[in-house]
């Protein structure tokens, strides 16, 4: 399981870029999403901000990977292929 910061750090490392990661309070994110909502092709939406504020962890009552016939792989294993395809 990754925190949002760990997720971003893992992706930028695989993409070989050096972003500046700066923590922002959610009030700022909401304001940016509100302003972005006035632009065509908004870079971030209010729904995305809402999703960042909640944990998205699967319920223990849901089927597991094995139940679904899925063999999970570490994100680091597949990132380079995903970035090449994009």
PDB file with one MODEL, atoms N, CA, C and O in Angstrom:
MODEL        1
ATOM      1  N   UNK A   1       0.852  -1.167   0.000  1.00  0.00           N
ATOM      2  CA  UNK A   1       0.000   0.000   0.000  1.00  0.00           C
ATOM      3  C   UNK A   1       0.907   1.243   0.000  1.00  0.00           C
ATOM      4  O   UNK A   1       1.918   1.286   0.701  1.00  0.00           O
ATOM      5  N   UNK A   2       0.535   2.223  -0.778  1.00  0.00           N
ATOM      6  CA  UNK A   2       1.315   3.448  -0.909  1.00  0.00           C
ATOM      7  C   UNK A   2       0.558   4.643  -0.339  1.00  0.00           C
ATOM      8  O   UNK A   2      -0.663   4.736  -0.463  1.00  0.00           O
ATOM      9  N   UNK A   3       1.293   5.548   0.282  1.00  0.00           N
ATOM     10  CA  UNK A   3       0.707   6.851   0.583  1.00  0.00           C
ATOM     11  C   UNK A   3       0.716   7.625  -0.735  1.00  0.00           C
ATOM     12  O   UNK A   3       1.384   7.218  -1.686  1.00  0.00           O
ATOM     13  N   UNK A   4      -0.003   8.712  -0.797  1.00  0.00           N
ATOM     14  CA  UNK A   4      -0.036   9.514  -2.026  1.00  0.00           C
ATOM     15  C   UNK A   4       1.369  10.001  -2.376  1.00  0.00           C
ATOM     16  O   UNK A   4       1.763   9.981  -3.542  1.00  0.00           O
ATOM     17  N   UNK A   5       2.120  10.435  -1.372  1.00  0.00           N
ATOM     18  CA  UNK A   5       3.492  10.902  -1.605  1.00  0.00           C
ATOM     19  C   UNK A   5       4.378   9.770  -2.122  1.00  0.00           C
ATOM     20  O   UNK A   5       5.177   9.979  -3.035  1.00  0.00           O
ATOM     21  N   UNK A   6       4.245   8.580  -1.550  1.00  0.00           N
ATOM     22  CA  UNK A   6       5.036   7.438  -2.015  1.00  0.00           C
ATOM     23  C   UNK A   6       4.672   7.066  -3.445  1.00  0.00           C
ATOM     24  O   UNK A   6       5.546   6.725  -4.243  1.00  0.00           O
ATOM     25  N   UNK A   7       3.400   7.130  -3.768  1.00  0.00           N
ATOM     26  CA  UNK A   7       2.942   6.846  -5.128  1.00  0.00           C
ATOM     27  C   UNK A   7       3.578   7.812  -6.117  1.00  0.00           C
ATOM     28  O   UNK A   7       4.140   7.387  -7.126  1.00  0.00           O
ATOM     29  N   UNK A   8       3.494   9.113  -5.835  1.00  0.00           N
ATOM     30  CA  UNK A   8       4.081  10.110  -6.723  1.00  0.00           C
ATOM     31  C   UNK A   8       5.587   9.937  -6.850  1.00  0.00           C
ATOM     32  O   UNK A   8       6.135  10.020  -7.949  1.00  0.00           O
ATOM     33  N   UNK A   9       6.253   9.698  -5.736  1.00  0.00           N
ATOM     34  CA  UNK A   9       7.706   9.523  -5.749  1.00  0.00           C
ATOM     35  C   UNK A   9       8.104   8.312  -6.593  1.00  0.00           C
ATOM     36  O   UNK A   9       9.072   8.375  -7.350  1.00  0.00           O
ATOM     37  N   UNK A  10       7.372   7.226  -6.466  1.00  0.00           N
ATOM     38  CA  UNK A  10       7.664   6.018  -7.248  1.00  0.00           C
ATOM     39  C   UNK A  10       7.480   6.276  -8.738  1.00  0.00           C
ATOM     40  O   UNK A  10       8.299   5.844  -9.549  1.00  0.00           O
ATOM     41  N   UNK A  11       6.418   6.973  -9.097  1.00  0.00           N
ATOM     42  CA  UNK A  11       6.143   7.247 -10.512  1.00  0.00           C
ATOM     43  C   UNK A  11       7.195   8.179 -11.105  1.00  0.00           C
ATOM     44  O   UNK A  11       7.694   7.922 -12.200  1.00  0.00           O
ATOM     45  N   UNK A  12       7.541   9.257 -10.402  1.00  0.00           N
ATOM     46  CA  UNK A  12       8.515  10.204 -10.974  1.00  0.00           C
ATOM     47  C   UNK A  12       9.900   9.575 -11.065  1.00  0.00           C
ATOM     48  O   UNK A  12      10.660   9.889 -11.980  1.00  0.00           O
ATOM     49  N   UNK A  13      10.234   8.699 -10.136  1.00  0.00           N
ATOM     50  CA  UNK A  13      11.518   7.996 -10.211  1.00  0.00           C
ATOM     51  C   UNK A  13      11.566   7.125 -11.472  1.00  0.00           C
ATOM     52  O   UNK A  13      12.568   7.112 -12.186  1.00  0.00           O
ATOM     53  N   UNK A  14      10.482   6.405 -11.736  1.00  0.00           N
ATOM     54  CA  UNK A  14      10.429   5.545 -12.918  1.00  0.00           C
ATOM     55  C   UNK A  14      10.428   6.367 -14.205  1.00  0.00           C
ATOM     56  O   UNK A  14      10.960   5.930 -15.226  1.00  0.00           O
ATOM     57  N   UNK A  15       9.827   7.563 -14.155  1.00  0.00           N
ATOM     58  CA  UNK A  15       9.771   8.434 -15.336  1.00  0.00           C
ATOM     59  C   UNK A  15      11.053   9.247 -15.501  1.00  0.00           C
ATOM     60  O   UNK A  15      11.228   9.959 -16.490  1.00  0.00           O
ATOM     61  N   UNK A  16      11.946   9.127 -14.517  1.00  0.00           N
ATOM     62  CA  UNK A  16      13.224   9.831 -14.555  1.00  0.00           C
ATOM     63  C   UNK A  16      13.051  11.347 -14.667  1.00  0.00           C
ATOM     64  O   UNK A  16      13.727  12.008 -15.456  1.00  0.00           O
ATOM     65  N   UNK A  17      12.137  11.879 -13.866  1.00  0.00           N
ATOM     66  CA  UNK A  17      11.938  13.331 -13.792  1.00  0.00           C
ATOM     67  C   UNK A  17      12.167  13.777 -12.354  1.00  0.00           C
ATOM     68  O   UNK A  17      12.101  12.975 -11.423  1.00  0.00           O
ATOM     69  N   UNK A  18      12.433  15.054 -12.190  1.00  0.00           N
ATOM     70  CA  UNK A  18      12.704  15.597 -10.850  1.00  0.00           C
ATOM     71  C   UNK A  18      11.701  16.706 -10.533  1.00  0.00           C
ATOM     72  O   UNK A  18      12.023  17.886 -10.675  1.00  0.00           O
ATOM     73  N   UNK A  19      10.510  16.349 -10.115  1.00  0.00           N
ATOM     74  CA  UNK A  19       9.515  17.370  -9.788  1.00  0.00           C
ATOM     75  C   UNK A  19       9.796  17.969  -8.415  1.00  0.00           C
ATOM     76  O   UNK A  19      10.588  17.447  -7.630  1.00  0.00           O
ATOM     77  N   UNK A  20       9.135  19.053  -8.162  1.00  0.00           N
ATOM     78  CA  UNK A  20       9.166  19.637  -6.827  1.00  0.00           C
ATOM     79  C   UNK A  20       7.852  19.240  -6.164  1.00  0.00           C
ATOM     80  O   UNK A  20       6.782  19.709  -6.552  1.00  0.00           O
ATOM     81  N   UNK A  21       7.944  18.379  -5.169  1.00  0.00           N
ATOM     82  CA  UNK A  21       6.745  17.950  -4.450  1.00  0.00           C
ATOM     83  C   UNK A  21       6.579  18.852  -3.239  1.00  0.00           C
ATOM     84  O   UNK A  21       7.449  18.921  -2.371  1.00  0.00           O
ATOM     85  N   UNK A  22       5.456  19.533  -3.197  1.00  0.00           N
ATOM     86  CA  UNK A  22       5.209  20.491  -2.128  1.00  0.00           C
ATOM     87  C   UNK A  22       3.857  20.182  -1.488  1.00  0.00           C
ATOM     88  O   UNK A  22       2.833  20.207  -2.170  1.00  0.00           O
ATOM     89  N   UNK A  23       3.842  19.894  -0.200  1.00  0.00           N
ATOM     90  CA  UNK A  23       2.557  19.607   0.450  1.00  0.00           C
ATOM     91  C   UNK A  23       1.675  20.852   0.486  1.00  0.00           C
ATOM     92  O   UNK A  23       2.137  21.949   0.800  1.00  0.00           O
ATOM     93  N   UNK A  24       0.404  20.663   0.161  1.00  0.00           N
ATOM     94  CA  UNK A  24      -0.572  21.757   0.191  1.00  0.00           C
ATOM     95  C   UNK A  24      -1.770  21.321   1.030  1.00  0.00           C
ATOM     96  O   UNK A  24      -2.202  20.171   0.943  1.00  0.00           O
ATOM     97  N   UNK A  25      -2.304  22.221   1.834  1.00  0.00           N
ATOM     98  CA  UNK A  25      -3.523  21.875   2.580  1.00  0.00           C
ATOM     99  C   UNK A  25      -4.691  21.670   1.613  1.00  0.00           C
ATOM    100  O   UNK A  25      -4.716  22.238   0.522  1.00  0.00           O
ATOM    101  N   UNK A  26      -5.642  20.858   2.028  1.00  0.00           N
ATOM    102  CA  UNK A  26      -6.769  20.563   1.146  1.00  0.00           C
ATOM    103  C   UNK A  26      -7.584  21.804   0.807  1.00  0.00           C
ATOM    104  O   UNK A  26      -8.216  21.848  -0.249  1.00  0.00           O
ATOM    105  N   UNK A  27      -7.587  22.805   1.665  1.00  0.00           N
ATOM    106  CA  UNK A  27      -8.278  24.055   1.334  1.00  0.00           C
ATOM    107  C   UNK A  27      -7.699  24.688   0.073  1.00  0.00           C
ATOM    108  O   UNK A  27      -8.440  25.214  -0.757  1.00  0.00           O
ATOM    109  N   UNK A  28      -6.394  24.640  -0.068  1.00  0.00           N
ATOM    110  CA  UNK A  28      -5.733  25.170  -1.273  1.00  0.00           C
ATOM    111  C   UNK A  28      -6.096  24.313  -2.479  1.00  0.00           C
ATOM    112  O   UNK A  28      -6.404  24.843  -3.547  1.00  0.00           O
ATOM    113  N   UNK A  29      -6.062  22.979  -2.313  1.00  0.00           N
ATOM    114  CA  UNK A  29      -6.445  22.098  -3.410  1.00  0.00           C
ATOM    115  C   UNK A  29      -7.876  22.377  -3.881  1.00  0.00           C
ATOM    116  O   UNK A  29      -8.146  22.404  -5.081  1.00  0.00           O
ATOM    117  N   UNK A  30      -8.788  22.582  -2.925  1.00  0.00           N
ATOM    118  CA  UNK A  30     -10.183  22.865  -3.294  1.00  0.00           C
ATOM    119  C   UNK A  30     -10.282  24.181  -4.071  1.00  0.00           C
ATOM    120  O   UNK A  30     -11.033  24.279  -5.041  1.00  0.00           O
ATOM    121  N   UNK A  31      -9.526  25.183  -3.642  1.00  0.00           N
ATOM    122  CA  UNK A  31      -9.534  26.465  -4.363  1.00  0.00           C
ATOM    123  C   UNK A  31      -8.974  26.295  -5.775  1.00  0.00           C
ATOM    124  O   UNK A  31      -9.520  26.848  -6.729  1.00  0.00           O
ATOM    125  N   UNK A  32      -7.895  25.536  -5.911  1.00  0.00           N
ATOM    126  CA  UNK A  32      -7.311  25.294  -7.239  1.00  0.00           C
ATOM    127  C   UNK A  32      -8.286  24.531  -8.136  1.00  0.00           C
ATOM    128  O   UNK A  32      -8.403  24.822  -9.327  1.00  0.00           O
ATOM    129  N   UNK A  33      -8.978  23.563  -7.561  1.00  0.00           N
ATOM    130  CA  UNK A  33      -9.952  22.798  -8.344  1.00  0.00           C
ATOM    131  C   UNK A  33     -11.118  23.685  -8.761  1.00  0.00           C
ATOM    132  O   UNK A  33     -11.637  23.548  -9.869  1.00  0.00           O
ATOM    133  N   UNK A  34     -11.531  24.587  -7.886  1.00  0.00           N
ATOM    134  CA  UNK A  34     -12.617  25.513  -8.229  1.00  0.00           C
ATOM    135  C   UNK A  34     -12.192  26.406  -9.387  1.00  0.00           C
ATOM    136  O   UNK A  34     -12.946  26.593 -10.342  1.00  0.00           O
ATOM    137  N   UNK A  35     -10.980  26.960  -9.301  1.00  0.00           N
ATOM    138  CA  UNK A  35     -10.475  27.803 -10.388  1.00  0.00           C
ATOM    139  C   UNK A  35     -10.281  26.992 -11.670  1.00  0.00           C
ATOM    140  O   UNK A  35     -10.626  27.445 -12.761  1.00  0.00           O
ATOM    141  N   UNK A  36      -9.726  25.791 -11.521  1.00  0.00           N
ATOM    142  CA  UNK A  36      -9.517  24.936 -12.680  1.00  0.00           C
ATOM    143  C   UNK A  36     -10.815  24.537 -13.353  1.00  0.00           C
ATOM    144  O   UNK A  36     -10.854  24.313 -14.563  1.00  0.00           O
ATOM    145  N   UNK A  37     -11.881  24.449 -12.563  1.00  0.00           N
ATOM    146  CA  UNK A  37     -13.179  24.086 -13.117  1.00  0.00           C
ATOM    147  C   UNK A  37     -13.726  25.114 -14.085  1.00  0.00           C
ATOM    148  O   UNK A  37     -14.634  24.814 -14.859  1.00  0.00           O
ATOM    149  N   UNK A  38     -13.188  26.323 -14.053  1.00  0.00           N
ATOM    150  CA  UNK A  38     -13.620  27.373 -14.979  1.00  0.00           C
ATOM    151  C   UNK A  38     -12.877  27.298 -16.313  1.00  0.00           C
ATOM    152  O   UNK A  38     -13.238  27.983 -17.271  1.00  0.00           O
ATOM    153  N   UNK A  39     -11.844  26.468 -16.368  1.00  0.00           N
ATOM    154  CA  UNK A  39     -11.053  26.351 -17.598  1.00  0.00           C
ATOM    155  C   UNK A  39     -11.494  25.120 -18.387  1.00  0.00           C
ATOM    156  O   UNK A  39     -11.914  24.117 -17.810  1.00  0.00           O
ATOM    157  N   UNK A  40     -11.392  25.208 -19.706  1.00  0.00           N
ATOM    158  CA  UNK A  40     -11.670  23.994 -20.490  1.00  0.00           C
ATOM    159  C   UNK A  40     -10.569  22.965 -20.221  1.00  0.00           C
ATOM    160  O   UNK A  40      -9.394  23.320 -20.129  1.00  0.00           O
ATOM    161  N   UNK A  41     -10.943  21.717 -20.097  1.00  0.00           N
ATOM    162  CA  UNK A  41      -9.965  20.661 -19.821  1.00  0.00           C
ATOM    163  C   UNK A  41      -9.282  20.861 -18.483  1.00  0.00           C
ATOM    164  O   UNK A  41      -8.055  20.813 -18.397  1.00  0.00           O
ATOM    165  N   UNK A  42     -10.060  21.084 -17.448  1.00  0.00           N
ATOM    166  CA  UNK A  42      -9.538  21.380 -16.107  1.00  0.00           C
ATOM    167  C   UNK A  42      -8.419  20.416 -15.722  1.00  0.00           C
ATOM    168  O   UNK A  42      -8.570  19.204 -15.875  1.00  0.00           O
ATOM    169  N   UNK A  43      -7.290  20.942 -15.220  1.00  0.00           N
ATOM    170  CA  UNK A  43      -6.177  20.077 -14.836  1.00  0.00           C
ATOM    171  C   UNK A  43      -6.471  19.224 -13.606  1.00  0.00           C
ATOM    172  O   UNK A  43      -5.864  18.170 -13.421  1.00  0.00           O
ATOM    173  N   UNK A  44      -7.400  19.674 -12.767  1.00  0.00           N
ATOM    174  CA  UNK A  44      -7.814  18.904 -11.593  1.00  0.00           C
ATOM    175  C   UNK A  44      -9.257  19.276 -11.264  1.00  0.00           C
ATOM    176  O   UNK A  44      -9.673  20.422 -11.437  1.00  0.00           O
ATOM    177  N   UNK A  45     -10.004  18.294 -10.789  1.00  0.00           N
ATOM    178  CA  UNK A  45     -11.421  18.534 -10.504  1.00  0.00           C
ATOM    179  C   UNK A  45     -11.697  18.405  -9.015  1.00  0.00           C
ATOM    180  O   UNK A  45     -10.885  17.867  -8.262  1.00  0.00           O
ATOM    181  N   UNK A  46     -12.848  18.904  -8.606  1.00  0.00           N
ATOM    182  CA  UNK A  46     -13.260  18.783  -7.202  1.00  0.00           C
ATOM    183  C   UNK A  46     -13.413  17.320  -6.805  1.00  0.00           C
ATOM    184  O   UNK A  46     -13.098  16.943  -5.676  1.00  0.00           O
ATOM    185  N   UNK A  47     -13.898  16.494  -7.736  1.00  0.00           N
ATOM    186  CA  UNK A  47     -14.048  15.067  -7.429  1.00  0.00           C
ATOM    187  C   UNK A  47     -12.697  14.421  -7.151  1.00  0.00           C
ATOM    188  O   UNK A  47     -12.589  13.576  -6.262  1.00  0.00           O
ATOM    189  N   UNK A  48     -11.671  14.805  -7.896  1.00  0.00           N
ATOM    190  CA  UNK A  48     -10.344  14.252  -7.655  1.00  0.00           C
ATOM    191  C   UNK A  48      -9.836  14.643  -6.267  1.00  0.00           C
ATOM    192  O   UNK A  48      -9.211  13.833  -5.582  1.00  0.00           O
ATOM    193  N   UNK A  49     -10.102  15.873  -5.856  1.00  0.00           N
ATOM    194  CA  UNK A  49      -9.681  16.324  -4.530  1.00  0.00           C
ATOM    195  C   UNK A  49     -10.416  15.527  -3.459  1.00  0.00           C
ATOM    196  O   UNK A  49      -9.810  15.104  -2.474  1.00  0.00           O
ATOM    197  N   UNK A  50     -11.710  15.321  -3.643  1.00  0.00           N
ATOM    198  CA  UNK A  50     -12.484  14.536  -2.680  1.00  0.00           C
ATOM    199  C   UNK A  50     -11.925  13.121  -2.554  1.00  0.00           C
ATOM    200  O   UNK A  50     -11.852  12.582  -1.450  1.00  0.00           O
ATOM    201  N   UNK A  51     -11.530  12.516  -3.677  1.00  0.00           N
ATOM    202  CA  UNK A  51     -10.978  11.171  -3.640  1.00  0.00           C
ATOM    203  C   UNK A  51      -9.623  11.125  -2.931  1.00  0.00           C
ATOM    204  O   UNK A  51      -9.281  10.120  -2.309  1.00  0.00           O
ATOM    205  N   UNK A  52      -8.853  12.211  -3.024  1.00  0.00           N
ATOM    206  CA  UNK A  52      -7.561  12.253  -2.338  1.00  0.00           C
ATOM    207  C   UNK A  52      -7.734  12.313  -0.817  1.00  0.00           C
ATOM    208  O   UNK A  52      -6.807  11.993  -0.073  1.00  0.00           O
ATOM    209  N   UNK A  53      -8.901  12.717  -0.365  1.00  0.00           N
ATOM    210  CA  UNK A  53      -9.133  12.884   1.069  1.00  0.00           C
ATOM    211  C   UNK A  53      -9.637  11.619   1.760  1.00  0.00           C
ATOM    212  O   UNK A  53      -9.767  11.591   2.983  1.00  0.00           O
ATOM    213  N   UNK A  54      -9.917  10.587   0.992  1.00  0.00           N
ATOM    214  CA  UNK A  54     -10.419   9.355   1.611  1.00  0.00           C
ATOM    215  C   UNK A  54      -9.461   8.201   1.316  1.00  0.00           C
ATOM    216  O   UNK A  54      -8.797   8.170   0.280  1.00  0.00           O
ATOM    217  N   UNK A  55      -9.410   7.265   2.244  1.00  0.00           N
ATOM    218  CA  UNK A  55      -8.622   6.059   2.011  1.00  0.00           C
ATOM    219  C   UNK A  55      -9.351   5.195   0.997  1.00  0.00           C
ATOM    220  O   UNK A  55     -10.564   5.006   1.088  1.00  0.00           O
ATOM    221  N   UNK A  56      -8.627   4.683   0.054  1.00  0.00           N
ATOM    222  CA  UNK A  56      -9.219   3.789  -0.940  1.00  0.00           C
ATOM    223  C   UNK A  56      -8.592   2.409  -0.756  1.00  0.00           C
ATOM    224  O   UNK A  56      -7.771   1.956  -1.554  1.00  0.00           O
ATOM    225  N   UNK A  57      -9.012   1.769   0.322  1.00  0.00           N
ATOM    226  CA  UNK A  57      -8.524   0.446   0.667  1.00  0.00           C
ATOM    227  C   UNK A  57      -9.691  -0.513   0.529  1.00  0.00           C
ATOM    228  O   UNK A  57     -10.803  -0.221   0.969  1.00  0.00           O
ATOM    229  N   UNK A  58      -9.434  -1.645  -0.078  1.00  0.00           N
ATOM    230  CA  UNK A  58     -10.499  -2.605  -0.330  1.00  0.00           C
ATOM    231  C   UNK A  58     -11.089  -3.136   0.973  1.00  0.00           C
ATOM    232  O   UNK A  58     -10.380  -3.338   1.959  1.00  0.00           O
ATOM    233  N   UNK A  59     -12.366  -3.351   0.955  1.00  0.00           N
ATOM    234  CA  UNK A  59     -13.066  -3.920   2.108  1.00  0.00           C
ATOM    235  C   UNK A  59     -12.656  -5.380   2.280  1.00  0.00           C
ATOM    236  O   UNK A  59     -12.445  -6.082   1.291  1.00  0.00           O
ATOM    237  N   UNK A  60     -12.541  -5.843   3.520  1.00  0.00           N
ATOM    238  CA  UNK A  60     -12.190  -7.253   3.736  1.00  0.00           C
ATOM    239  C   UNK A  60     -13.267  -8.221   3.228  1.00  0.00           C
ATOM    240  O   UNK A  60     -13.010  -9.417   3.087  1.00  0.00           O
ATOM    241  N   UNK A  61     -14.463  -7.707   2.956  1.00  0.00           N
ATOM    242  CA  UNK A  61     -15.552  -8.557   2.459  1.00  0.00           C
ATOM    243  C   UNK A  61     -15.498  -8.776   0.950  1.00  0.00           C
ATOM    244  O   UNK A  61     -16.246  -9.598   0.422  1.00  0.00           O
ATOM    245  N   UNK A  62     -14.635  -8.062   0.258  1.00  0.00           N
ATOM    246  CA  UNK A  62     -14.559  -8.167  -1.196  1.00  0.00           C
ATOM    247  C   UNK A  62     -13.659  -9.332  -1.597  1.00  0.00           C
ATOM    248  O   UNK A  62     -12.804  -9.756  -0.818  1.00  0.00           O
ATOM    249  N   UNK A  63     -13.853  -9.858  -2.824  1.00  0.00           N
ATOM    250  CA  UNK A  63     -12.985 -10.946  -3.299  1.00  0.00           C
ATOM    251  C   UNK A  63     -11.523 -10.486  -3.361  1.00  0.00           C
ATOM    252  O   UNK A  63     -11.243  -9.312  -3.604  1.00  0.00           O
ATOM    253  N   UNK A  64     -10.615 -11.407  -3.144  1.00  0.00           N
ATOM    254  CA  UNK A  64      -9.186 -11.128  -3.202  1.00  0.00           C
ATOM    255  C   UNK A  64      -8.678 -11.412  -4.621  1.00  0.00           C
ATOM    256  O   UNK A  64      -9.399 -11.972  -5.446  1.00  0.00           O
ATOM    257  N   UNK A  65      -7.439 -11.022  -4.891  1.00  0.00           N
ATOM    258  CA  UNK A  65      -6.857 -11.248  -6.214  1.00  0.00           C
ATOM    259  C   UNK A  65      -6.982 -12.714  -6.629  1.00  0.00           C
ATOM    260  O   UNK A  65      -7.418 -13.012  -7.741  1.00  0.00           O
ATOM    261  N   UNK A  66      -6.604 -13.615  -5.746  1.00  0.00           N
ATOM    262  CA  UNK A  66      -6.643 -15.051  -6.079  1.00  0.00           C
ATOM    263  C   UNK A  66      -8.060 -15.488  -6.442  1.00  0.00           C
ATOM    264  O   UNK A  66      -8.247 -16.308  -7.341  1.00  0.00           O
ATOM    265  N   UNK A  67      -9.058 -14.941  -5.744  1.00  0.00           N
ATOM    266  CA  UNK A  67     -10.459 -15.277  -6.047  1.00  0.00           C
ATOM    267  C   UNK A  67     -10.836 -14.847  -7.459  1.00  0.00           C
ATOM    268  O   UNK A  67     -11.693 -15.463  -8.093  1.00  0.00           O
ATOM    269  N   UNK A  68     -10.199 -13.798  -7.946  1.00  0.00           N
ATOM    270  CA  UNK A  68     -10.502 -13.253  -9.272  1.00  0.00           C
ATOM    271  C   UNK A  68      -9.556 -13.768 -10.347  1.00  0.00           C
ATOM    272  O   UNK A  68      -9.665 -13.377 -11.509  1.00  0.00           O
ATOM    273  N   UNK A  69      -8.628 -14.645  -9.969  1.00  0.00           N
ATOM    274  CA  UNK A  69      -7.678 -15.192 -10.934  1.00  0.00           C
ATOM    275  C   UNK A  69      -6.629 -14.174 -11.366  1.00  0.00           C
ATOM    276  O   UNK A  69      -6.122 -14.244 -12.486  1.00  0.00           O
ATOM    277  N   UNK A  70      -6.300 -13.233 -10.489  1.00  0.00           N
ATOM    278  CA  UNK A  70      -5.338 -12.180 -10.812  1.00  0.00           C
ATOM    279  C   UNK A  70      -4.061 -12.418 -10.027  1.00  0.00           C
ATOM    280  O   UNK A  70      -4.098 -12.694  -8.828  1.00  0.00           O
ATOM    281  N   UNK A  71      -2.929 -12.310 -10.714  1.00  0.00           N
ATOM    282  CA  UNK A  71      -1.622 -12.386 -10.044  1.00  0.00           C
ATOM    283  C   UNK A  71      -1.062 -10.978  -9.963  1.00  0.00           C
ATOM    284  O   UNK A  71      -0.582 -10.451 -10.967  1.00  0.00           O
ATOM    285  N   UNK A  72      -1.110 -10.359  -8.794  1.00  0.00           N
ATOM    286  CA  UNK A  72      -0.632  -8.976  -8.685  1.00  0.00           C
ATOM    287  C   UNK A  72       0.887  -8.899  -8.861  1.00  0.00           C
ATOM    288  O   UNK A  72       1.618  -9.834  -8.534  1.00  0.00           O
ATOM    289  N   UNK A  73       1.337  -7.759  -9.388  1.00  0.00           N
ATOM    290  CA  UNK A  73       2.764  -7.480  -9.520  1.00  0.00           C
ATOM    291  C   UNK A  73       3.025  -6.122  -8.882  1.00  0.00           C
ATOM    292  O   UNK A  73       2.134  -5.276  -8.805  1.00  0.00           O
ATOM    293  N   UNK A  74       4.239  -5.930  -8.433  1.00  0.00           N
ATOM    294  CA  UNK A  74       4.605  -4.649  -7.847  1.00  0.00           C
ATOM    295  C   UNK A  74       4.530  -3.568  -8.912  1.00  0.00           C
ATOM    296  O   UNK A  74       4.844  -3.805 -10.079  1.00  0.00           O
ATOM    297  N   UNK A  75       4.113  -2.388  -8.500  1.00  0.00           N
ATOM    298  CA  UNK A  75       3.983  -1.277  -9.433  1.00  0.00           C
ATOM    299  C   UNK A  75       5.300  -0.991 -10.143  1.00  0.00           C
ATOM    300  O   UNK A  75       5.319  -0.687 -11.335  1.00  0.00           O
ATOM    301  N   UNK A  76       6.399  -1.091  -9.403  1.00  0.00           N
ATOM    302  CA  UNK A  76       7.710  -0.811  -9.985  1.00  0.00           C
ATOM    303  C   UNK A  76       8.018  -1.737 -11.165  1.00  0.00           C
ATOM    304  O   UNK A  76       8.744  -1.351 -12.081  1.00  0.00           O
ATOM    305  N   UNK A  77       7.472  -2.957 -11.148  1.00  0.00           N
ATOM    306  CA  UNK A  77       7.701  -3.926 -12.225  1.00  0.00           C
ATOM    307  C   UNK A  77       7.068  -3.494 -13.545  1.00  0.00           C
ATOM    308  O   UNK A  77       7.607  -3.785 -14.612  1.00  0.00           O
ATOM    309  N   UNK A  78       5.954  -2.817 -13.485  1.00  0.00           N
ATOM    310  CA  UNK A  78       5.214  -2.509 -14.708  1.00  0.00           C
ATOM    311  C   UNK A  78       5.302  -1.042 -15.140  1.00  0.00           C
ATOM    312  O   UNK A  78       4.890  -0.700 -16.249  1.00  0.00           O
ATOM    313  N   UNK A  79       5.825  -0.189 -14.289  1.00  0.00           N
ATOM    314  CA  UNK A  79       5.845   1.258 -14.591  1.00  0.00           C
ATOM    315  C   UNK A  79       6.613   1.602 -15.864  1.00  0.00           C
ATOM    316  O   UNK A  79       6.143   2.403 -16.673  1.00  0.00           O
ATOM    317  N   UNK A  80       7.779   1.009 -16.046  1.00  0.00           N
ATOM    318  CA  UNK A  80       8.579   1.390 -17.216  1.00  0.00           C
ATOM    319  C   UNK A  80       7.827   1.065 -18.508  1.00  0.00           C
ATOM    320  O   UNK A  80       7.843   1.859 -19.449  1.00  0.00           O
ATOM    321  N   UNK A  81       7.179  -0.079 -18.560  1.00  0.00           N
ATOM    322  CA  UNK A  81       6.376  -0.416 -19.742  1.00  0.00           C
ATOM    323  C   UNK A  81       5.208   0.522 -19.957  1.00  0.00           C
ATOM    324  O   UNK A  81       4.894   0.893 -21.088  1.00  0.00           O
ATOM    325  N   UNK A  82       4.569   0.903 -18.867  1.00  0.00           N
ATOM    326  CA  UNK A  82       3.453   1.832 -18.958  1.00  0.00           C
ATOM    327  C   UNK A  82       3.919   3.208 -19.458  1.00  0.00           C
ATOM    328  O   UNK A  82       3.256   3.839 -20.281  1.00  0.00           O
ATOM    329  N   UNK A  83       5.050   3.650 -18.953  1.00  0.00           N
ATOM    330  CA  UNK A  83       5.556   4.966 -19.351  1.00  0.00           C
ATOM    331  C   UNK A  83       6.015   4.967 -20.806  1.00  0.00           C
ATOM    332  O   UNK A  83       5.858   5.972 -21.499  1.00  0.00           O
ATOM    333  N   UNK A  84       6.572   3.867 -21.274  1.00  0.00           N
ATOM    334  CA  UNK A  84       6.986   3.762 -22.694  1.00  0.00           C
ATOM    335  C   UNK A  84       5.775   3.791 -23.613  1.00  0.00           C
ATOM    336  O   UNK A  84       5.809   4.403 -24.681  1.00  0.00           O
ATOM    337  N   UNK A  85       4.691   3.116 -23.186  1.00  0.00           N
ATOM    338  CA  UNK A  85       3.492   3.021 -24.019  1.00  0.00           C
ATOM    339  C   UNK A  85       2.764   4.357 -24.103  1.00  0.00           C
ATOM    340  O   UNK A  85       2.061   4.616 -25.080  1.00  0.00           O
ATOM    341  N   UNK A  86       2.921   5.202 -23.097  1.00  0.00           N
ATOM    342  CA  UNK A  86       2.197   6.470 -23.034  1.00  0.00           C
ATOM    343  C   UNK A  86       2.821   7.459 -23.879  1.00  0.00           C
ATOM    344  O   UNK A  86       2.349   8.593 -23.955  1.00  0.00           O
TER     345      UNK A  86
ENDMDL
END
